Amino acid sequence: MISADRVELTGDNSNLFEIDADSVMVKLIPVGVNGDEWEVRTILPMSNTTPWSKIPGSDQNQASFIYGVSLYPKYLDGNDSELDLSVEMDSQDLVSLLKSEEFITKEIPIKEYSYGNKSYKKQKAYFDMIDGVKAQIELSWAHNSSSSSYGSSTNSNWDKLLDEYEKCVNECVKLLKKEDNGEWVSEDKIDKLLDKADALEKKLDKGLEKMTDAQYKRYSKLDDKLTNAL
């Protein structure tokens, strides 16, 4: 376990959160059924700086409002270069933090989602290069939330479709990881999930020009995650 010497919070809306940088620790821990795999994990103690009702655009009765929030974490080496280590966090933790009227702190975990060779030697090599943590904050905006059809160009509908795609991708990656670890997995179930992911991708591809920057980045990240798993 090491302390992150540098912790950066970036993005147009990063002022809505703060991190207790002195408390950020990066850990190399054993995982897996037999404890013979290793992962780099980090906890970000994040706090909200503004009550939800005081954030411009947070009123859902207005024409536009904040729909969700995403955090894109990266590890940095001593030269400020981003390390090629696939990581993710649960955006729902950040949403609940953002939408709080009280000033609270949540421990936001950063976990790996890559699969395959996670030997101690390989993961220790990554761990030894880590010098800091950088997290980019992105807010998603939705319009005319009363509409529920995916055929609409409203941002809220793209977010709903992305939520469905993310759930499908995460389930695919989970099953592929199990299969890679030698566990039995139903090939029929994997095929059905991949077919569903393909159908969702086709819908999302039609809305690329209508998505916000945050939505496009989220879609690209999920697409890369599934491609890497495959």
SEMI-682155 format. One record per residue (C-alpha): x, y, z. Coordinates in Angstrom, 2 decimals, padded with zeros to 5 digits, always signed. Each point is the difference from the previous one (the first is absolute). Layout:
residues N
east  north  up
X  Y  Z
...
END
This chain:
residues 230
east  north  up
+000.00  +000.00  +000.00
+001.33  +003.44  -000.96
-001.32  +003.53  +000.30
-000.76  +001.85  -003.25
+002.47  +002.87  +000.00
-002.14  +002.02  -002.43
-003.78  -000.03  -000.27
-001.63  +002.10  -002.74
-003.69  +000.71  -000.53
-000.67  +001.46  -003.46
-002.97  +000.90  -002.21
-002.37  +002.94  -000.40
-002.00  -001.08  +003.04
+002.79  -001.18  +002.27
-000.76  +002.89  +002.36
-003.10  -001.90  +001.14
+002.20  -002.59  +001.70
+003.15  -000.12  +002.07
+002.32  -002.82  +001.01
+001.89  -000.47  +003.23
+003.25  -000.55  -001.91
+001.98  -000.94  +003.09
-002.27  -003.01  +000.53
+000.26  -001.50  -003.49
+001.78  -003.34  +000.19
+000.80  -002.33  -002.90
+000.00  -003.70  +000.86
+001.17  -003.20  -001.65
-002.23  -002.78  +001.32
-000.59  -003.71  -000.69
-003.34  -000.88  -001.62
-001.62  -002.98  -001.63
-001.31  -003.25  +001.40
+003.43  -001.23  +001.06
+001.51  +003.41  +000.66
+002.53  -000.64  -002.76
-000.95  +003.07  -002.08
+000.86  +003.59  +000.84
-001.64  +003.37  -000.58
+000.84  +003.65  +000.52
-002.78  +001.74  +001.92
-000.47  +003.49  +001.37
-002.58  +001.76  +002.17
-000.74  +003.68  -000.66
-001.49  +001.77  +003.06
-002.17  +002.51  -001.90
-002.24  +002.73  +001.41
-002.60  +002.23  -001.61
+000.63  +003.75  +000.22
-003.48  +001.28  -000.90
-003.52  -001.09  +001.04
-001.90  -001.51  -002.92
-002.67  +002.73  -000.05
+002.70  +002.70  -000.32
+001.56  -001.44  -003.17
-001.16  +001.85  -003.15
-002.03  -002.40  -002.12
-000.78  -002.45  +002.80
-003.74  +000.80  +000.01
-001.63  -002.80  -001.99
-003.04  +002.17  -000.72
+002.10  +002.24  -002.21
+000.40  -000.55  -003.73
+003.41  -001.56  +000.58
+001.54  -001.56  +003.08
+002.92  -002.03  +001.25
-000.73  -003.66  -000.75
+003.09  -001.77  +001.25
+003.68  +000.19  +000.71
+002.97  -002.07  -001.12
+003.52  -000.30  +001.37
+002.84  -001.03  -002.29
+002.95  -001.09  +002.17
+003.57  -000.45  -001.16
+003.26  -000.89  +001.70
+003.05  +002.20  -000.62
+003.67  -000.85  +000.07
+002.78  +002.27  +001.23
+000.10  +001.81  -003.37
-003.73  +000.90  +000.07
-000.68  -002.58  -002.73
-003.20  -002.06  +000.23
+000.58  -003.70  +000.62
-001.69  -002.55  -002.24
-002.02  -001.67  +002.73
-003.74  -000.49  -000.64
-001.95  +001.26  +003.00
-003.57  +000.97  +000.81
-002.23  +001.22  +002.82
-003.71  -000.15  +000.83
-001.57  +003.25  -001.21
-003.01  -000.53  +002.27
+002.16  +000.73  +003.04
+000.94  +003.32  -001.53
-003.60  +000.80  -000.99
-001.22  -000.47  +003.58
+002.83  +002.22  +001.21
-000.82  +002.72  -002.53
-003.73  -000.06  +000.75
+000.36  +000.32  +003.75
-001.32  +003.11  +001.76
+002.37  -000.66  +002.88
+003.79  +000.18  -000.09
+001.11  -003.61  +000.04
+003.02  -002.12  -000.88
-000.04  -003.31  -001.87
+002.78  -002.47  -000.64
+000.02  -000.44  -003.78
+001.86  -003.20  -001.02
+002.10  -000.26  -003.15
+000.19  -003.58  -001.24
+001.52  -001.76  -002.98
-002.29  -001.44  -002.64
+002.60  -001.61  -002.23
+000.25  -003.76  +000.13
+002.61  -002.59  -000.87
+003.48  -000.28  +001.48
-000.09  +001.61  +003.41
+003.08  -001.59  +001.44
+001.81  +001.68  +002.86
+002.98  +000.74  -002.22
-002.07  +001.79  -002.65
-002.14  +001.99  +002.41
+002.96  +000.92  +002.20
+001.65  +001.53  -003.07
-003.01  +002.32  -000.41
-000.15  +000.69  +003.72
+003.65  +001.05  +000.15
-000.55  +002.60  -002.75
-002.95  +001.75  +001.68
+000.78  +003.43  +001.39
-003.39  +001.69  -000.05
-003.68  -000.15  -000.87
-001.92  +002.22  -002.42
-003.80  +000.06  -000.22
-002.03  +001.90  -002.60
-003.56  +001.04  +000.89
-002.70  +000.10  -002.70
-003.65  +000.96  +000.51
-002.70  -001.22  -002.36
-002.92  +002.27  -000.90
-003.46  -001.15  -001.01
-002.84  +001.84  -001.75
-003.76  -000.56  -000.11
+000.14  -002.93  +002.38
-003.66  -000.93  -000.44
+000.81  -001.80  -003.25
+000.94  -003.66  +000.38
+000.56  -001.26  -003.55
+003.51  -000.70  -001.25
-001.02  +001.44  -003.35
+000.15  +003.51  +001.43
+003.19  +002.02  -000.13
-000.33  +001.12  +003.63
+003.11  -000.43  +002.11
-001.95  -001.77  +002.76
-000.91  -002.77  -002.42
+003.61  -000.49  -001.06
+000.95  -000.27  +003.68
-002.64  -002.67  +000.53
+001.30  -001.91  -003.00
+003.57  +000.35  +001.27
-001.09  -001.32  +003.40
-001.43  -003.08  -001.72
+003.14  -000.41  -002.12
+002.27  +000.33  +003.05
-001.94  -002.68  +001.86
+000.28  -002.33  -002.99
+003.74  +000.69  -000.45
+000.76  -000.58  +003.69
-001.84  -003.34  -000.07
+001.88  -001.05  -003.14
+003.36  +000.90  +001.51
-000.88  -001.82  +003.22
-000.82  -003.22  -001.85
+003.02  +000.23  -002.30
+002.24  +000.47  +003.02
-001.46  -003.10  +001.65
+000.54  -001.96  -003.19
+003.59  +001.22  -000.23
+000.57  -001.17  +003.57
-001.08  -003.52  -000.95
-003.52  +000.17  +001.46
-002.92  -001.49  -001.94
-002.14  +002.63  -001.70
-002.98  -000.49  -002.29
+001.09  +000.90  -003.53
-003.65  +000.53  -000.90
-000.31  +002.64  +002.71
+003.12  +001.79  -001.23
-001.26  -000.08  -003.60
-003.36  +001.48  +001.03
+001.72  +002.80  +001.94
+002.29  +000.76  -002.94
-003.00  +000.11  -002.35
-001.71  +002.43  +002.37
+003.15  +002.13  +000.23
+000.21  +000.08  -003.81
-003.62  +001.14  -000.28
+000.56  +002.74  +002.58
+003.17  +001.13  -001.79
-001.95  +000.44  -003.23
-002.53  +002.23  +001.79
+002.76  +002.00  +001.67
+001.94  +000.42  -003.23
-003.01  +001.79  -001.48
+000.19  +002.62  +002.75
+003.72  +000.78  +000.04
-000.54  +003.51  -001.38
-002.81  +000.66  +002.48
+001.89  -001.09  +003.13
+001.73  +002.34  +002.40
+003.77  -000.25  +000.33
-000.43  -001.87  +003.29
-002.41  -002.49  -001.57
+002.31  -000.60  -002.96
+002.98  -000.58  +002.33
-002.07  -002.39  +002.09
-001.07  -001.97  -003.10
+003.58  -000.16  -001.30
+001.30  -001.21  +003.35
-002.63  -002.75  +000.22
+000.65  -001.05  -003.59
+003.74  -000.23  +000.73
-000.71  -002.00  +003.15
-002.01  -002.62  -001.91
+002.51  -000.11  -002.86
+002.91  -000.55  +002.41
-001.89  -002.79  +001.76
-000.74  -001.73  -003.27
END
